[in-house]
Amino acid sequence: MNRVINLLVVCAIVAAVVASFGYLELDLRALIGDGGLGQMGAYAERFLHPDLSADHLQAVAYGALETLAMSGLGTLLAMAMGLLLALPAAGRFGWPLQSAARLLLNALRAIPELVWAALTVLAAGLGPNAGTLALALHTSGVLGRLFAEALENAPVEPAAAIRLQGGGQVAAFCFGTLPNLWPQLLAYSLYRWENNIRMASVLGFVGAGGLGQMLYTTLSLFQESQASTVIIAMLVLVLLVDAFSDVMRQRYVRA
Amino acid sequence: MARARDPAALPRLLLTLLAVALLWPGLQLSELNPGVLLQAENRKQIATFASAFWPPAHDAEFIKLLYEATLQTLAVATAGMAFALVLAIPTSLLASRALSLRAASRGGRAGVWSRLLRMPVRGLLIFLRSVPEIVWALLFVRAVGLGPTAGVLAIAITYSGMLGKVYAEIFESVDQRPAHALLQAGSGRLTAFFYGILPSAVAEVVSYTVYRWECAIRASVVMGFVGAGGLGQQIDLSMRMFAGAEVASILLAFFGLVLLADLLSRFLRGRLA
């Protein structure tokens, strides 16, 4: 019986794949034959000569720095907002606030960064400011939830000991709970920062600054050689971040 | 005594100052100013846009459009994954050390040559997955025109890079002894793969593939923003027309789709893995 169901599932998957190709009416023959592949090759060839003039390199470096700044500040803002929302979401202030905070966190998290960026560009105008806010909004949803879970799992004894000694609520939180929580919060935030650098480099497609905006404008102006430099810069940024976070993880997380 | 309450106060203060000094240029670069959201003019604009969110657009014509866009998003993700698998399976076999004849006879350590020969394949996979999928989509929109074809190709390329790398690693992480025994007994590499490695790797491979399909759905929504069809393109169009009600119902459709994909992927993983 189990085998029959599994077979049916596999058949359903194959049918779904065939149906998707049918629905999209992908004209593969036109894509590959009929000069389609040649056309694509000609288009790709225009990317083979990246523009390495000093002026353009400087502009790209500025864009890369802007991307880094957007991701860093977006993540920092998100850490602050996430922690603020995580306290009620972990049930520190009673259940009505808890469910409200959870709902808010879910809503923040469910909308992808790019949609947030399109919204913030409408609200705050073009430029890196909109991108930073978009990253902060989405990431605070993600971090808030992770922080809330970390808070719920943190040991209560140190804080309780401070309270019993006569310390205030704030002192108990800062000196009893936070020291235990800190490494975990930092690890989550670093992980999200890594993600955000990647996101920040594409948020520019909707006008939110950084490398993405450069890529979008250069491609729209058919300046493929300039665009290819931007793509290389993105690639380098991503690879550097990967290597950096690998080193950080091996040094600080596993130890 | 009252002054020395927190012995770590000074270093903490210095660290904070250092962090602020490092972040200050970033603040300038990112032009961060949440205050603009509160300016009277912008506030009015946000308010009018957001007040149009309720009720979400639900006339029959728009629902039909939404249904088509949702189906298109699903189809783009599925077709893209199918292409990605076609590319990822051979490359993962080429990139994986698990089927190296030399490794089989040397207790799992590949020789210098077999490592060097695998380098280009690994490099290709890194390149494919390091360029974000939306950049590929942007490029393909210019190469093959607006529409879902660009989305399918973008997903195929990025995800073949990810799947190829992860498959290769899964093949290397399972017990190598059956495959080595088969290889040393003189079987072909494909036979060794099918009878020595696949049986112990299949569960992980299936579960990762289903998870990636779920990610592909989310990615194909986002890729619509650069003109690759589906729900994303609808959101982009509606936002440009300041049609808040339409944006709201598209977002609702998107949540529904993600939820559905989540449930379906959990079911498939439980069933097949």
Interface residues (C-beta under 8 A of the other chain):
Chain A: I5 N6 V9 V10 I13 A16 V17 A19 S20 F21 Y23 L24 L26 D27 L31 G36 Q39 M40 Y43 A44 L65 E66 L68 A69 M70 G72 L73 G74 L76 L77 A110 I111 P112 L114 V115 A118 L119 L122 A123 A124 G125 G127 P128 N129 G131 T132 L133 R198 S201 V202 F205 V206 G209 L215 Y216 L219 I231 M234 L235 V238 L239
Chain B: L23 P25 G26 L27 L29 S30 E31 L32 N33 P34 V36 L37 N42 Q45 I46 F49 L71 Q72 L74 A75 V76 T78 A79 A82 I126 F127 S130 V131 P132 I134 V135 L138 L139 R142 A143 V144 P148 T149 V152 R218 V221 V222 F225 V226 G232 I235 D236 M239 F242 L251 F255 V258 L268 R271 L272
